[in-house]
Amino acid sequence: MLIDTYGRVATDLRVSLTDRCNLRCTYCMPEEGLQWLAKPTLLTDDEIVRLIDVAVTRLGIKEVRFTGGEPLLRPGLVGIVERVAALDPRPRMSLTTNGIGLRRTASALKAAGLDRVNVSLDTLRPDVFKALTRRDRHQDVIEGLLAAREAGLTPVKVNAVLMPGLNADEAPDLLAWAVEHDYEMRFIEQMPLDPQHGWKREGMVTAGDILASLRTRFELTPEGAEERGSAPAERWIVDGGPHRVGVIASVTRPFCAACDRTRLTADGQIRTCLFATEETDLRAALRSGAPDEEIARIWRVAMWGKKAGAGLDDPSFVQPTRPMSAIGG
């Protein structure tokens, strides 16, 4: 079991498979990209599967989410999914992706055992997409979403970050489009995880802004705390159902008290929180020949020291030195 001093139990593991990405989203990395991790520092496919095995069989992990960077850039992704699906007990598996490579991989990922996907799409307007991501790949994402739905990677969840002056007015249009195509729309407050440190609380599009905008077109009924559980998204029933819309308000409505997540970076570090400034090295133990029980012990100690909250509401908050692309969003 992965328990901390506040009684929270981690059952959800986020695994970053790579720090690389084929987009350059303005809220994530600079236009020129970042200095990528050297290949020898990255976990191998075998190492990733072994650590997930330890997490599932010894530490009580029930859900595994593959992230990046962009996880579809990992050459061994389908094989990793297939091997994790063979674990006993079998965890539920999902993938967070920008969707660009989904058209060609959705069927193979479903056959390998992936349960569902989250796809990032911040806008319905190709010109705004190009401005936000610095790449002209909007149609690829649309086609990837369709492929995921047709392959049965459902529910397909669509994540959008709204930015002032770019797409802040698109919340109602995005939700209407998601309802039409049977996707679950989720809006995420912009978080301070950009390497340029350009994030500012003042002027950000908040959960309150998003909900006010949505209510100009839709009737939203709160789903309730019991349905939410430890999920990061607070959800509302849209126009009486069956569709839902979620808002992840990490900044203005933090949900740290119910957090059930632990994170493994692409280079084998344990992070107890997305906003943590400290990490615990599992790669060194792995490569020095440590047995599974020792790796599990190190992981338990790391999680025992998890802080009460991310501290975003603290004026002295220090932004993590590693960008979101390197630690798995």
Backbone hydrogen bonds in HBPLUS format (Angstrom, degrees):
<---DONOR---> <-ACCEPTOR-->    atom                        ^
c    i                          cat <-CA-CA->   ^        H-A-AA   ^      H-
h    n   atom  resd res      DA  || num        DHA   H-A  angle D-A-AA Bond
n    s   type  num  typ     dist DA aas  dist angle  dist       angle   num
A0010-ALA N   A0002-LEU O   2.80 MM   8  5.33 160.8  1.84 159.0 163.2     1
A0004-ASP N   A0008-ARG O   3.06 MM   4  5.61 144.8  2.19 147.9 158.7     2
A0007-GLY N   A0004-ASP O   3.04 MM   3  5.48 162.5  2.07 119.6 120.9     3
A0011-THR N   A0260-ASP O   2.96 MM 249  5.71 138.8  2.13 136.0 139.9     4
A0062-LYS N   A0011-THR O   2.74 MM  51  5.32 159.8  1.78 137.0 141.7     5
A0063-GLU N   A0011-THR O   3.06 MM  52  6.41 156.6  2.12 159.0 161.9     6
A0012-ASP N   A0260-ASP O   3.01 MM 248  5.94 155.5  2.07 169.1 167.0     7
A0262-THR N   A0012-ASP O   2.95 MM 250  6.36 146.3  2.06 161.3 168.5     8
A0013-LEU N   A0063-GLU O   2.81 MM  50  6.10 172.5  1.82 158.6 157.9     9
A0065-ARG N   A0013-LEU O   2.81 MM  52  6.21 163.0  1.83 159.3 164.1    10
A0014-ARG N   A0262-THR O   2.93 MM 248  6.34 162.1  1.96 157.9 163.6    11
A0264-LEU N   A0014-ARG O   2.83 MM 250  6.17 165.3  1.85 169.4 172.0    12
A0015-VAL N   A0065-ARG O   2.77 MM  50  6.05 165.9  1.79 160.2 164.9    13
A0067-THR N   A0015-VAL O   2.77 MM  52  5.80 168.8  1.78 145.1 145.5    14
A0016-SER N   A0264-LEU O   2.88 MM 248  6.19 173.6  1.88 175.6 176.7    15
A0017-LEU N   A0067-THR O   2.97 MM  50  6.18 168.5  1.98 142.3 139.8    16
A0070-GLU N   A0020-ARG O   2.75 MM  50  6.15 154.2  1.82 167.3 159.5    17
A0024-ARG N   A0133-THR O   2.91 MM 109  4.93 152.4  1.99 142.5 145.2    18
A0028-CYS N   A0025-CYS O   2.95 MM   3  5.34 163.6  1.98 119.8 122.7    19
A0029-MET N   A0025-CYS O   3.04 MM   4  6.12 169.8  2.05 175.4 174.7    20
A0026-THR N   A0132-LEU O   2.89 MM 106  5.68 148.9  1.98 161.4 171.7    21
A0033-GLY N   A0030-PRO O   2.93 MM   3  5.30 160.1  1.97 115.1 121.1    22
A0041-THR N   A0038-ALA O   2.93 MM   3  5.58 145.0  2.05 119.8 130.0    23
A0042-LEU N   A0039-LYS O   3.04 MM   3  5.33 147.2  2.15 109.6 119.1    24
A0043-LEU N   A0266-ALA O   2.96 MM 223  6.12 165.8  1.98 166.1 163.2    25
A0048-ILE N   A0044-THR O   2.95 MM   4  6.24 159.7  1.99 155.1 160.3    26
A0049-VAL N   A0045-ASP O   3.01 MM   4  6.26 169.1  2.03 156.5 158.8    27
A0050-ARG N   A0046-ASP O   2.94 MM   4  6.10 156.7  2.00 145.2 152.2    28
A0051-LEU N   A0047-GLU O   2.98 MM   4  6.18 163.3  2.01 150.5 154.2    29
A0052-ILE N   A0048-ILE O   2.98 MM   4  6.22 157.8  2.03 151.4 157.9    30
A0053-ASP N   A0049-VAL O   2.85 MM   4  6.01 153.4  1.92 146.7 154.7    31
A0054-VAL N   A0050-ARG O   2.93 MM   4  6.27 158.1  1.98 151.6 156.4    32
A0055-ALA N   A0051-LEU O   2.97 MM   4  6.19 159.8  2.01 144.9 150.6    33
A0056-VAL N   A0052-ILE O   2.85 MM   4  6.05 154.8  1.91 152.4 158.7    34
A0057-THR N   A0053-ASP O   2.83 MM   4  5.85 173.8  1.83 159.7 161.8    35
A0058-ARG N   A0054-VAL O   2.93 MM   4  5.36 149.1  2.03 137.3 144.4    36
A0059-LEU N   A0055-ALA O   3.22 MM   4  4.78 135.7  2.43 106.4 116.7    37
A0061-ILE N   A0055-ALA O   3.03 MM   6  5.50 167.7  2.04 141.5 138.4    38
A0092-ARG N   A0062-LYS O   2.96 MM  30  6.42 153.9  2.03 161.0 155.5    39
A0064-VAL N   A0092-ARG O   2.82 MM  28  6.18 162.6  1.85 168.1 174.1    40
A0094-SER N   A0064-VAL O   3.00 MM  30  6.47 154.0  2.07 154.6 161.0    41
A0066-PHE N   A0094-SER O   2.92 MM  28  6.31 166.1  1.94 148.8 147.3    42
A0096-THR N   A0066-PHE O   2.94 MM  30  6.30 165.0  1.96 168.0 170.7    43
A0073-LEU N   A0070-GLU O   2.98 MM   3  5.81 165.8  2.00 126.3 130.8    44
A0074-ARG N   A0071-PRO O   3.02 MM   3  5.51 165.6  2.04 115.5 119.9    45
A0077-LEU N   A0074-ARG O   3.17 MM   3  5.43 162.3  2.21 123.6 122.4    46
A0080-ILE N   A0076-GLY O   2.95 MM   4  6.17 155.4  2.02 158.1 166.1    47
A0081-VAL N   A0077-LEU O   2.96 MM   4  6.26 165.9  1.98 161.5 164.2    48
A0082-GLU N   A0078-VAL O   2.99 MM   4  6.20 160.3  2.03 148.0 153.6    49
A0083-ARG N   A0079-GLY O   2.99 MM   4  6.19 155.8  2.05 147.6 153.5    50
A0084-VAL N   A0080-ILE O   2.94 MM   4  6.17 158.2  1.99 154.2 160.2    51
A0085-ALA N   A0081-VAL O   2.91 MM   4  6.05 151.0  1.99 148.3 156.6    52
A0086-ALA N   A0083-ARG O   3.19 MM   3  5.20 142.1  2.34  95.0 105.7    53
A0087-LEU N   A0084-VAL O   3.10 MM   3  5.37 164.4  2.12 109.7 114.6    54
A0115-ASP N   A0093-MET O   2.90 MM  22  5.40 149.5  1.99 136.8 146.9    55
A0095-LEU N   A0116-ARG O   3.22 MM  21  6.67 131.8  2.46 133.2 146.6    56
A0118-ASN N   A0095-LEU O   2.74 MM  23  6.05 157.2  1.79 160.7 161.4    57
A0097-THR N   A0118-ASN O   2.89 MM  21  6.27 161.5  1.93 164.4 168.6    58
A0120-SER N   A0097-THR O   2.93 MM  23  6.35 154.7  2.00 153.0 161.2    59
A0102-LEU N   A0099-GLY O   3.24 MM   3  5.17 161.0  2.27 104.3 110.1    60
A0105-THR N   A0102-LEU O   3.14 MM   3  4.98 135.3  2.35  95.3 107.9    61
A0106-ALA N   A0102-LEU O   2.89 MM   4  5.13 151.9  1.97 151.6 147.4    62
A0109-LEU N   A0105-THR O   2.94 MM   4  6.09 160.3  1.98 162.2 168.2    63
A0110-LYS N   A0106-ALA O   3.00 MM   4  6.21 156.5  2.05 150.7 156.9    64
A0111-ALA N   A0107-SER O   2.99 MM   4  6.19 160.3  2.03 147.6 153.1    65
A0112-ALA N   A0108-ALA O   2.94 MM   4  6.11 141.3  2.10 140.2 150.8    66
A0113-GLY N   A0109-LEU O   3.19 MM   4  6.43 127.1  2.49 136.4 148.4    67
A0114-LEU N   A0109-LEU O   2.96 MM   5  5.53 159.1  2.00 157.4 150.6    68
A0113-GLY N   A0110-LYS O   3.13 MM   3  5.25 141.0  2.29  99.3 110.3    69
A0157-LYS N   A0117-VAL O   3.17 MM  40  6.52 171.9  2.18 153.8 154.6    70
A0119-VAL N   A0157-LYS O   2.75 MM  38  6.20 162.4  1.78 163.4 167.7    71
A0159-ASN N   A0119-VAL O   2.79 MM  40  5.97 157.4  1.84 139.8 147.6    72
A0121-LEU N   A0159-ASN O   2.84 MM  38  5.94 163.0  1.87 156.6 161.3    73
A0128-VAL N   A0125-ARG O   3.02 MM   3  5.36 120.4  2.39 108.2 122.6    74
A0129-PHE N   A0125-ARG O   2.91 MM   4  6.19 159.6  1.96 158.5 165.3    75
A0130-LYS N   A0126-PRO O   2.99 MM   4  6.21 155.5  2.05 144.0 149.6    76
A0131-ALA N   A0127-ASP O   3.09 MM   4  6.35 149.4  2.19 137.7 145.9    77
A0132-LEU N   A0128-VAL O   2.85 MM   4  6.09 154.7  1.91 154.1 160.7    78
A0133-THR N   A0129-PHE O   2.87 MM   4  5.92 164.0  1.89 155.6 159.6    79
A0134-ARG N   A0130-LYS O   2.75 MM   4  4.92 132.8  1.97 130.5 139.8    80
A0140-ASP N   A0137-ARG O   3.13 MM   3  5.32 122.3  2.47 101.2 115.6    81
A0141-VAL N   A0137-ARG O   3.30 MM   4  6.71 150.4  2.40 152.9 160.2    82
A0141-VAL N   A0138-HIS O   3.11 MM   3  5.37 123.6  2.44 102.2 115.4    83
A0142-ILE N   A0138-HIS O   3.17 MM   4  6.54 159.7  2.21 152.2 157.7    84
A0143-GLU N   A0139-GLN O   2.95 MM   4  6.16 162.7  1.98 151.6 155.9    85
A0144-GLY N   A0140-ASP O   2.87 MM   4  6.02 145.1  2.00 139.3 149.7    86
A0145-LEU N   A0141-VAL O   2.92 MM   4  6.17 155.5  1.98 153.0 158.1    87
A0146-LEU N   A0142-ILE O   3.22 MM   4  6.50 160.0  2.26 145.8 150.5    88
A0147-ALA N   A0143-GLU O   3.00 MM   4  6.23 157.5  2.06 145.0 151.2    89
A0148-ALA N   A0144-GLY O   2.95 MM   4  6.19 153.0  2.02 148.0 155.0    90
A0149-ARG N   A0145-LEU O   3.05 MM   4  6.34 161.5  2.08 152.2 156.5    91
A0150-GLU N   A0146-LEU O   2.95 MM   4  6.17 164.1  1.98 152.9 157.5    92
A0151-ALA N   A0147-ALA O   2.91 MM   4  6.01 139.6  2.08 140.6 151.3    93
A0153-LEU N   A0148-ALA O   3.02 MM   5  5.34 160.9  2.06 162.8 157.9    94
A0152-GLY N   A0149-ARG O   3.14 MM   3  5.26 150.0  2.23 101.0 110.1    95
A0184-GLU N   A0156-VAL O   2.89 MM  28  6.23 168.3  1.91 155.1 159.1    96
A0158-VAL N   A0184-GLU O   2.84 MM  26  6.05 159.7  1.88 147.5 153.0    97
A0186-ARG N   A0158-VAL O   2.78 MM  28  5.90 147.6  1.88 177.1 167.6    98
A0160-ALA N   A0186-ARG O   2.89 MM  26  6.33 147.8  1.99 157.6 167.2    99
A0188-ILE N   A0160-ALA O   2.82 MM  28  5.98 162.9  1.85 156.9 159.2   100
A0166-LEU N   A0163-MET O   3.15 MM   3  5.59 161.6  2.19 134.9 135.2   101
A0167-ASN N   A0163-MET O   3.25 MM   4  5.62 146.2  2.37 143.7 153.5   102
A0170-GLU N   A0167-ASN O   3.03 MM   3  5.45 169.6  2.04 123.7 125.3   103
A0174-LEU N   A0170-GLU O   2.86 MM   4  5.98 166.1  1.88 170.5 175.0   104
A0175-LEU N   A0171-ALA O   3.02 MM   4  6.21 162.6  2.05 155.6 160.0   105
A0176-ALA N   A0172-PRO O   2.96 MM   4  6.13 163.4  1.99 149.7 154.4   106
A0177-TRP N   A0173-ASP O   2.99 MM   4  6.13 159.8  2.03 147.6 153.1   107
A0178-ALA N   A0174-LEU O   2.93 MM   4  6.13 156.1  1.99 146.9 153.6   108
A0179-VAL N   A0175-LEU O   2.93 MM   4  6.16 162.5  1.96 155.5 159.3   109
A0180-GLU N   A0176-ALA O   3.05 MM   4  6.22 158.7  2.09 144.8 150.8   110
A0181-HIS N   A0177-TRP O   3.06 MM   4  6.30 147.2  2.17 145.7 153.9   111
A0182-ASP N   A0178-ALA O   2.89 MM   4  5.82 104.5  2.47 140.5 157.4   112
A0183-TYR N   A0178-ALA O   2.87 MM   5  4.78 169.7  1.88 140.9 143.2   113
A0182-ASP N   A0179-VAL O   3.32 MM   3  5.08 162.3  2.35  99.5 104.6   114
A0246-GLY N   A0185-MET O   2.90 MM  61  6.33 163.5  1.92 150.7 156.3   115
A0187-PHE N   A0246-GLY O   2.86 MM  59  6.26 158.8  1.90 148.9 148.8   116
A0248-ILE N   A0187-PHE O   2.76 MM  61  6.17 163.5  1.79 161.2 167.1   117
A0189-GLU N   A0248-ILE O   3.01 MM  59  6.32 170.8  2.02 164.9 165.2   118
A0193-LEU N   A0191-MET O   2.84 MM   2  5.67 132.6  2.07 110.4  95.6   119
A0324-MET N   A0193-LEU O   3.23 MM 131  5.40 154.0  2.30 151.0 147.6   120
A0197-HIS N   A0194-ASP O   3.03 MM   3  5.43 160.3  2.07 113.0 119.4   121
A0204-MET N   A0201-ARG O   3.29 MM   3  5.61 168.5  2.30 121.8 124.4   122
A0210-ILE N   A0206-THR O   2.99 MM   4  6.33 160.3  2.03 153.1 158.3   123
A0211-LEU N   A0207-ALA O   2.93 MM   4  6.15 168.4  1.94 157.4 159.6   124
A0212-ALA N   A0208-GLY O   3.02 MM   4  6.10 157.6  2.07 144.8 151.2   125
A0213-SER N   A0209-ASP O   3.03 MM   4  6.22 155.9  2.09 146.7 153.1   126
A0214-LEU N   A0210-ILE O   2.94 MM   4  6.22 159.5  1.98 152.0 157.8   127
A0215-ARG N   A0211-LEU O   2.98 MM   4  6.10 152.0  2.06 146.0 153.1   128
A0216-THR N   A0213-SER O   3.21 MM   3  5.55 158.6  2.26 106.4 112.9   129
A0217-ARG N   A0214-LEU O   3.06 MM   3  5.81 164.7  2.08 119.1 124.0   130
A0218-PHE N   A0214-LEU O   2.90 MM   4  5.93 152.2  1.98 151.1 159.6   131
A0239-ASP N   A0219-GLU O   2.74 MM  20  4.78 162.0  1.77 156.1 157.9   132
A0221-THR N   A0237-ILE O   2.99 MM  16  4.97 160.4  2.03 139.5 146.0   133
A0237-ILE N   A0221-THR O   2.71 MM  16  4.97 164.5  1.74 150.0 148.6   134
A0223-GLU N   A0235-ARG O   3.02 MM  12  5.67 160.3  2.06 150.0 143.8   135
A0228-ARG N   A0224-GLY O   3.24 MM   4  6.48 148.4  2.34 142.2 151.5   136
A0229-GLY N   A0225-ALA O   3.08 MM   4  6.26 164.2  2.11 157.4 158.2   137
A0231-ALA N   A0228-ARG O   3.09 MM   3  5.60 161.3  2.13 138.8 138.8   138
A0234-GLU N   A0247-VAL O   3.00 MM  13  5.33 166.8  2.02 144.4 140.0   139
A0247-VAL N   A0234-GLU O   2.84 MM  13  5.33 149.6  1.94 145.5 155.3   140
A0236-TRP N   A0245-VAL O   2.83 MM   9  5.39 152.7  1.91 153.5 162.6   141
A0245-VAL N   A0236-TRP O   2.93 MM   9  5.39 150.2  2.02 149.1 158.6   142
A0238-VAL N   A0243-HIS O   2.91 MM   5  5.55 177.3  1.91 151.8 151.6   143
A0241-GLY N   A0238-VAL O   2.89 MM   3  5.28 166.4  1.91 122.6 126.3   144
A0253-ARG N   A0249-ALA O   2.92 MM   4  5.05 148.0  2.03 134.8 143.1   145
A0258-ALA N   A0255-PHE O   3.15 MM   3  5.90 156.3  2.21 120.1 126.0   146
A0259-CYS N   A0256-CYS O   3.05 MM   3  5.03 169.1  2.07 111.0 113.8   147
A0263-ARG N   A0271-ARG O   3.05 MM   8  5.03 150.2  2.14 156.7 160.6   148
A0271-ARG N   A0263-ARG O   2.85 MM   8  5.03 161.2  1.89 140.4 145.5   149
A0265-THR N   A0269-GLN O   2.86 MM   4  5.17 164.3  1.89 148.5 153.6   150
A0268-GLY N   A0265-THR O   3.03 MM   3  5.28 154.4  2.10 117.6 115.9   151
A0282-LEU N   A0268-GLY O   2.91 MM  14  5.49 160.1  1.95 164.6 171.3   152
A0283-ARG N   A0268-GLY O   3.19 MM  15  4.72 140.2  2.35 134.6 135.3   153
A0270-ILE N   A0280-THR O   2.69 MM  10  4.96 168.0  1.70 148.2 151.8   154
A0280-THR N   A0270-ILE O   3.03 MM  10  4.96 152.5  2.11 134.6 143.2   155
A0276-ALA N   A0273-CYS O   3.08 MM   3  5.01 166.7  2.10 109.2 110.4   156
A0286-LEU N   A0282-LEU O   2.91 MM   4  6.10 162.9  1.94 155.4 160.9   157
A0287-ARG N   A0283-ARG O   2.89 MM   4  6.09 164.4  1.91 156.6 159.6   158
A0288-SER N   A0284-ALA O   3.00 MM   4  6.04 122.3  2.34 138.6 152.4   159
A0288-SER N   A0285-ALA O   3.30 MM   3  5.18 142.8  2.44  94.2 104.6   160
A0290-ALA N   A0285-ALA O   3.04 MM   5  5.37 158.5  2.08 166.3 159.4   161
A0289-GLY N   A0286-LEU O   3.32 MM   3  5.65 161.7  2.36 106.3 110.5   162
A0294-GLU N   A0291-PRO O   3.09 MM   3  5.46 126.6  2.38 106.8 119.7   163
A0295-ILE N   A0291-PRO O   3.16 MM   4  6.54 158.7  2.21 154.3 160.6   164
A0296-ALA N   A0292-ASP O   2.86 MM   4  6.14 157.5  1.91 152.1 158.8   165
A0297-ARG N   A0293-GLU O   2.93 MM   4  6.11 148.2  2.03 137.4 146.1   166
A0298-ILE N   A0294-GLU O   3.00 MM   4  6.30 161.3  2.04 152.0 155.4   167
A0299-TRP N   A0295-ILE O   3.05 MM   4  6.26 157.6  2.11 147.2 153.5   168
A0300-ARG N   A0296-ALA O   2.90 MM   4  6.16 157.1  1.95 150.2 156.2   169
A0301-VAL N   A0297-ARG O   2.99 MM   4  6.27 161.9  2.02 153.5 157.8   170
A0302-ALA N   A0298-ILE O   3.03 MM   4  6.27 157.5  2.08 146.6 152.6   171
A0303-MET N   A0299-TRP O   3.04 MM   4  6.32 161.3  2.08 152.9 157.1   172
A0304-TRP N   A0300-ARG O   2.89 MM   4  6.08 145.2  2.02 147.5 157.6   173
A0305-GLY N   A0302-ALA O   3.27 MM   3  5.56 138.0  2.46 100.8 111.0   174
A0306-LYS N   A0303-MET O   3.10 MM   3  5.21 164.6  2.12 113.0 113.6   175
A0314-ASP N   A0311-GLY O   3.02 MM   3  5.19 162.4  2.05 110.9 114.9   176
A0317-PHE N   A0314-ASP O   2.88 MM   3  5.32 157.2  1.93 127.1 126.7   177
A0326-ALA N   A0323-PRO O   2.98 MM   3  5.60 153.7  2.05 116.6 124.4   178
A0327-ILE N   A0324-MET O   3.19 MM   3  5.33 148.5  2.29 104.0 112.8   179
A0328-GLY N   A0324-MET O   3.08 MM   4  5.84 130.0  2.34 158.8 161.0   180
